[in-house]
Amino acid sequence: MTLRELREKKMLTQQQLAKLIGVTQRTISAYEIGQAKPSLDVAIRLAKALGVSVEDVFEAWVEGKSSQSPSE
């Protein structure tokens, strides 16, 4: 499951999740498409907001990153 799928499962927009964890919507987007990797501190906040483990957050980030085509 990707970060986007975890977020959508909680019925949150990127903006809502960003506000919950104290980052920008653009940062959430970058995490979801694999352009940026969340720090441990942010991963902990993501995990709490999404109701998953920190390990799940990083696994979802890897999944999202690997699902992007090389041209993106």
PAPA-437558 format. One record per atom (N, C-alpha, C): y, x, z. Coordinates in pm, whole numbers, padded with zeros to 5 digits, always signed. Last residue first. Example, Ala and Ser with C-alpha at 12.3 -4.5 7.8 and 13.67 -1.06 7.14 Angstrom:
# PAPA-437558
-00225+01285+00708;-00106+01367+00714;+00003+01290+00787;-00569+01319+00780;-00450+01230+00780;-00330+01320+00780;
This chain:
# PAPA-437558
+01018+00887-01473;+01117+00822-01386;+01184+00921-01294;+00820+01017-01610;+00949+01003-01678;+01056+00941-01590;+00587+01002-01455;+00661+01128-01461;+00799+01115-01524;+00580+00693-01266;+00548+00771-01387;+00634+00896-01391;+00464+00637-00936;+00577+00649-01029;+00535+00733-01150;+00256+00656-00763;+00252+00544-00857;+00366+00548-00958;+00310+00860-00591;+00209+00885-00693;+00201+00772-00796;+00500+00736-00426;+00539+00853-00506;+00439+00874-00620;+00348+00540-00304;+00461+00503-00387;+00502+00615-00480;+00166+00703-00161;+00118+00604-00258;+00229+00564-00356;+00341+00840+00006;+00261+00914-00092;+00213+00821-00201;+00434+00620+00156;+00529+00701+00079;+00456+00779-00030;+00200+00537+00277;+00265+00446+00183;+00365+00522+00096;+00157+00757+00443;+00057+00725+00340;+00118+00633+00234;+00382+00734+00607;+00370+00849+00519;+00265+00827+00410;+00323+00484+00730;+00449+00504+00658;+00436+00620+00560;+00077+00536+00857;+00084+00437+00748;+00211+00453+00665;+00168+00713+01053;+00075+00760+00950;+00077+00665+00829;+00309+00538+01210;+00384+00642+01138;+00296+00698+01025;+00180+00201+01167;+00184+00332+01230;+00269+00428+01147;+00383-00103+01152;+00270-00018+01112;+00280+00114+01187;+00606-00269+01149;+00489-00307+01227;+00363-00229+01188;+00846-00207+01038;+00745-00265+00948;+00616-00304+01021;+00990-00098+01248;+01046-00212+01175;+00942-00283+01090;+00820+00115+01323;+00851+00007+01418;+00900-00117+01345;+00824+00268+01087;+00698+00216+01140;+00722+00099+01235;+01096+00337+01070;+01033+00254+00966;+00906+00189+01018;+01116+00501+01297;+01194+00376+01290;+01138+00281+01184;+00943+00705+01215;+00915+00631+01339;+00989+00498+01339;+01077+00794+00989;+00943+00736+00974;+00904+00656+01098;+01305+00904+01105;+01318+00783+01023;+01183+00716+01005;+01182+01124+01236;+01262+01027+01311;+01275+00895+01234;+01068+01261+01021;+00982+01204+01123;+01056+01097+01202;+01231+01159+00714;+01209+01252+00825;+01118+01184+00927;+01101+01046+00401;+01163+01016+00531;+01132+01126+00633;+01182+01197+00098;+01077+01178+00198;+01144+01151+00332;+01290+01075-00218;+01321+01136-00089;+01207+01104+00007;+01173+00962-00435;+01276+01063-00460;+01317+01135-00332;+00991+00754-00413;+00944+00890-00395;+01045+00998-00424;+01072+00497-00413;+01033+00553-00543;+00995+00701-00535;+01125+00453-00142;+01028+00368-00212;+00984+00426-00346;+01327+00637-00083;+01196+00649-00018;+01090+00573-00099;+01533+00529-00241;+01483+00665-00268;+01347+00688-00204;+01569+00282-00112;+01526+00287-00251;+01467+00423-00285;+01665+00376+00133;+01539+00300+00127;+01484+00303-00014;+01905+00489+00042;+01803+00574+00104;+01668+00504+00101;+02044+00263-00044;+02010+00366-00143;+01900+00460-00088;+02094+00139+00194;+02001+00075+00100;+01954+00176-00003;+02107+00384+00463;+02165+00304+00355;+02055+00240+00270;+01994+00337+00806;+02015+00418+00686;+02078+00328+00579;+01903+00198+01038;+02021+00282+01041;+02037+00380+00925;+01704+00010+01046;+01669+00147+01085;+01785+00245+01078;+01827-00232+00974;+01740-00226+01092;+01716-00083+01139;+01952-00165+00734;+02034-00198+00851;+01951-00187+00979;+01725-00131+00571;+01819-00020+00592;+01902-00044+00719;+01622-00389+00570;+01546-00281+00632;+01638-00163+00663;+01829-00521+00429;+01792-00562+00565;+01718-00451+00639;+01824-00384+00182;+01945-00384+00266;+01913-00421+00410;+01572-00447+00084;+01605-00307+00112;+01724-00300+00206;+01459-00740+00262;+01521-00675+00147;+01542-00528+00184;+01147-00850+00394;+01276-00785+00413;+01329-00733+00280;+00887-00948+00442;+00991-01034+00385;+01131-00980+00413;+00684-00788+00505;+00766-00831+00619;+00881-00921+00575;+00602-00735+00249;+00509-00808+00336;+00582-00862+00459;+00808-00572+00163;+00800-00709+00111;+00705-00795+00194;+00741-00336+00301;+00869-00403+00325;+00862-00549+00281;+00492-00277+00187;+00503-00298+00332;+00630-00374+00366;+00574-00244-00080;+00481-00352-00045;+00484-00381+00105;+00737-00017-00052;+00793-00143-00102;+00703-00261-00063;+00550+00171+00030;+00657+00131+00122;+00720-00001+00078;+00221+00057-00083;+00344+00136-00093;+00446+00091+00012;-00118+00085+00000;+00000+00000+00000;+00124+00090+00000;
